[in-house]
C-alpha cells in the first residue's frame, strides 16, 4: 500500500464515523518515521499543522508580498504626487507674487517722491530748462557745441531713378556708381 493513502476499509470506517484503531495509527507512524520524535511543542505533530507553499500574512508568497508592497508604494506615490506638485507650484507662484508686490511698492514709493519733487515750482522750472531748453522772456539761449561732439551724419541722397535697371547694373560693373 502506498504511503499516505488510507486503505479502502479505513476509508469506509472514516466515512461511517468510526475512529481508526490505535495499532494501525502506530504502524503508520512507524512507517513514516514520525513517532514521538515528530511531536512539536504544544502537542502538535508535523502532520497536523496545515502545509502550504505560502506563508506569512494573508498566505502570500514572498514574491507576491513584494509585488503587492511595490504596488502599494506606487499607488501612494501617485496619490501624493499631484497634490505635492500643486502645492510646490502654488508656493513658487506665491513667492513670485510677493516679489512682484515688493517691486510695485518700491515703484509706488519712487513715484510718490517724484510727485513731491514736481509739486515744487522751482524744480519744475529747472526740469523745463534742462530737458526742454526753455528760457524766460528776455533771456538769450546759447547752445554750445563741444569739439568732441559731431553732428549726426545725414544719409546719402537717393540716386536718380530715371536710369533703367540695366544701365545701373552696367555702371556698377564698370565702376561708375556715382
Secondary structure as the mmCIF struct_conf table of DSSP 4:
data_model
#
loop_
_struct_conf.conf_type_id
_struct_conf.id
_struct_conf.beg_label_comp_id
_struct_conf.beg_label_asym_id
_struct_conf.beg_label_seq_id
_struct_conf.end_label_comp_id
_struct_conf.end_label_asym_id
_struct_conf.end_label_seq_id
TURN_TY1_P TURN_TY1_P1 UNK A 3 UNK A 4
HELX_RH_AL_P HELX_RH_AL_P1 UNK A 8 UNK A 15
TURN_TY1_P TURN_TY1_P2 UNK A 16 UNK A 17
HELX_LH_PP_P HELX_LH_PP_P1 UNK A 18 UNK A 21
HELX_RH_AL_P HELX_RH_AL_P2 UNK A 22 UNK A 32
TURN_TY1_P TURN_TY1_P3 UNK A 33 UNK A 33
BEND BEND1 UNK A 35 UNK A 35
HELX_RH_3T_P HELX_RH_3T_P1 UNK A 36 UNK A 38
STRN STRN1 UNK A 39 UNK A 39
HELX_LH_PP_P HELX_LH_PP_P2 UNK A 40 UNK A 40
TURN_TY1_P TURN_TY1_P4 UNK A 41 UNK A 42
BEND BEND2 UNK A 43 UNK A 43
STRN STRN2 UNK A 45 UNK A 45
TURN_TY1_P TURN_TY1_P5 UNK A 46 UNK A 48
BEND BEND3 UNK A 49 UNK A 49
BEND BEND4 UNK A 53 UNK A 53
STRN STRN3 UNK A 55 UNK A 55
TURN_TY1_P TURN_TY1_P6 UNK A 56 UNK A 56
HELX_RH_3T_P HELX_RH_3T_P2 UNK A 57 UNK A 59
STRN STRN4 UNK A 60 UNK A 60
HELX_RH_AL_P HELX_RH_AL_P3 UNK A 62 UNK A 118
TURN_TY1_P TURN_TY1_P7 UNK A 119 UNK A 119
BEND BEND5 UNK A 120 UNK A 120
HELX_RH_AL_P HELX_RH_AL_P4 UNK A 121 UNK A 127
HELX_RH_PI_P HELX_RH_PI_P1 UNK A 128 UNK A 132
TURN_TY1_P TURN_TY1_P8 UNK A 137 UNK A 138
HELX_LH_PP_P HELX_LH_PP_P3 UNK A 144 UNK A 146
TURN_TY1_P TURN_TY1_P9 UNK A 147 UNK A 148
HELX_LH_PP_P HELX_LH_PP_P4 UNK A 151 UNK A 160
TURN_TY1_P TURN_TY1_P10 UNK A 161 UNK A 162
BEND BEND6 UNK A 163 UNK A 163
HELX_RH_AL_P HELX_RH_AL_P5 UNK A 165 UNK A 174
TURN_TY1_P TURN_TY1_P11 UNK A 175 UNK A 175
#
